């Protein structure tokens, strides 16, 4: 007997023996159990996906148009089952109303216990759900950035996928990096705009005011103890960055105490 035949037989035996109200309640319970089982199967499927598969599933361009998720998984998978807070600037979905939040959902299902926060210049409150919060504001508004940190607590991962304009990226980094917890990771996406004047970048690859100009300065600062200049005063980022990973259109910055000592020979 196949499943459909069995269901028909059950209906034929049970329905005549109960009231109409009881039958409707029984149908509702059965439908709920069916939905719950389907939901559990879907959740199990998502738990078995890696970050790139989740990106494809939720239709975020972090895998496909870009090749970011393979790098994110390498640097972030250590925290997959830990409780922490991730902030992403830029929720996306600007072509039609009530779009966006794909990458927030990707992060939520990859980091099973993390609190995921999105910040956007537009109202994206429709993305709010269990373990996903959304704020509205500019990525260079110091007040909203401090409010997020005050309300969410320490932030371990920051992803700047906002305006992509170098002047905004640089100011956001200056405001948020000091608020990132020690041992955390700061990510800047879409660094290609450094080379695009229409986006605030420059044809001059040595321009110090672009996003890549910032990254190059941070690489120098990583080695500040080797500067042959006794008058140099290390900056906050000099003293609190331990690694910088630069990929195509992507920079990943690790925060931690940078004080290993110098190999400089004393001058005679």
N, C-alpha and C positions, 0 to 999 in steps of 0.2 A: 504494500500500500504506500503510495507516494504521499508527500507532505500535504498537498492540496486535498487529496481524497480523505486523509485523516482529519483535516480541519473541517471538511464538510460533514463528516460523520459525527464529529464532536458537536457541531452546531445543531445537527438534527436530533441528537440525544439530549442535549442540555437545554437548549432554548425553550422547548415546550414545557419544561418542568420548573421554570423560574419566572418571576414577574418581569415585566418590561423594564422597570427601573433597575432591578438586579442585573438583568442581562446587559444593560447599558454600562453599569459599573464594572462588570466583568470584562467587557470589551475595552473599556478605558484602561483597566489594570493591565490587560494583555498588551495593549498598544504601548503603554509606558514601559513594560518589561522589554518589549522588542526594541524600543528606542534606546533604552539603557544598554542593552547588549551591543547594539550597533555603535553606541558612543564608546563603550569600553574597547571594542575592536579598533575603532579609529584612533583612540588614545594609544593603544598598544603599538599600532603601526607608526605613529609619530615618534614614540619613544625609541624606536629602532632606527630612525633616520639620522644621518649625519647632518652637519650644518648646511652643506650644499644641497642635499636632498630637501631639507626643510625650506631653504630659500626658493627652490623651484616649486615646491608644494604651495607656498604662500604667495608666490609670484612677486618676490622682491628682486630688483635688478642687481643685487649684490652677488648673484651667481648668474652668468649668462652674458648680459651686457658688460658687466664687470667680472673680475676674477678675485673677489675679496674673500669669500667664505673659506677657501682653502687655507688662507693665511690666518684668518680669525680662529679657525679650529685649532691650528697648531699652537697659537699663543694663548687661547682661552679655555681649551677643553679641560684643563686642570680644575676648573671651577664649576663643571657641569652640574654637580650634585650639591653645591654649596649655596648657602643663603648670603646674598649680597645685593647691591643695587647697581643697575646699569642705566645710564642716561644716554639717550640718542637725541641729537639735535636735528630736527627735520623729520616730520612724520610722513610726508609725501602725499601724492594723490591730489594734484591740483587741476586736472583737466575737467573733472566732474565733481559734483557735490557728493559728500559722504564717501570719498575715496581716501585711501591711505591707511597706514598702520601695518602694512605687510611685514616689514622687517621687525616691528615690535612683536608681532605674533611669532615670527621665526625665533627671536631671542627667547621669548617666553617658553616655547616648547623645547628649545635646546637646553636652557638653564632651568631645570625643573623646580628649583626653589627660589629663584631670584625675583626681585621686584624690578619691573621694567618701567622706565619713565620716558615719555616723549615730550619734547618741546617744539612748538611750531608757531610761526607768525600768524597762522590762521587758526580758527576754531576747529579742533579735531577731537572734541570731547566724545564723539560717537565711538571712538576706539577704546574707551575705558571698559575694562572688564576685570575679572579676577587676575591679580598680579600685574595689571597694566594700568598706569596712570598717565594723564596727559595735562600739560600746562600750555597756556597760550602766552606768547611773548617773543621778543626779539632775542636772538642769541648774543647780542652785545649789550643787553640790559642787565646791569650789575644787580639790580634789585631782584629781578625774577630768578636769576641764577642763584643768588644767596637764599632766596625763599625755598627753592627746590632742595638745596642741600640741607637747610634748616629743617624742612619737613620730612625729607626722605632719610636723613642721616648720612653717614659716610658713603661716598660713591666710589666703587672699585673700577668701573669701566665707563669711559666717556667716548662716544662716537660722534664726531662732527660730520654730519651729512646735511648741513644746513644750506646757506646761500651759495657756498663754494667760492665766494669772493674773498681774495686774499686779505683785504683789510678787515673783514669780519672774522675770518679764521684766526688771524693773528690776535685780535682783541679778545675773542672768546678764549683762546688758549691762555692769554695773560690773566684773564679773570678766573678761569676754571681750574687750570693746572694746580695752583696752590691749594684748591679745595679737594682735589683728588686724594684718596687715602694712600698712605705709603704702601708700596707693593702693587699699586693699581696700574692700569694701562689706559693711555690716552691715544685715541685713533683719529687721524685726519684723512677723510676720503676726498677723492677727486682733486688731487694736487695738480692735475694737468692745467687747471686754470691759471697757474703761475705763468704760463707761457702764452696766454690769450689776452691781449689788451682789452678786448670787448668785455671781459669778465674782471677787469681790474689787474690783470697780470701784465707781463712785459715781454717784448722781444729780446731784451737784454737778459741773458741767462744768469748774469751776475748781479742782477738787481736785488738789493738786500731787502726790499719791501714786499716781496712775494711770499707765498706759502713755502716754496722751496728755499727761499732765502732764509726763512725762519728755521727750517729743518737743517740747513747747512750750518747756521749759527749754533744750533743745539749740538751738532756733531763736534764742532770745535770746543764748545763748553764742556762736553763729556771728558775732554782731555785737559781741563784748565790747570790741573796740577803740574802739567809739563810746560806751561807757558814760561818762557825765559824773561819774566817781568815781575820783579819783586813787588812792584806797586799795584799789580792787578788785584782787584777785589772781586771774588767769585760772586756770580749772581745766584738767585734762588734756583733757577733751572740748572746752573752749573753743579750746584751741590745736591740736586735731587733728581737727576736723571742717570740711570745706570745702563740703558741700552736704547738704541734707535734703529728701527728696522725700516728700510725704505724699499717698497715694491712699486710696481707700475701703478701710478696714480694713487698711491696709498703710503701713509707713514704711520708706524706703530711705535709709541714711545712708552718705555717702562720707567716707572717712578720708584726711587729708592735712594738711600744715602750714598752719595758718590764721594768717597774719601779713602781711596786705596793707598794714597801716598805717591810720591814722585820717584821716577828713575833718573831725574836730572842730576848731572854731576855738578858739584859745587864749582862756582867760578873761582879761578885763581886770583 
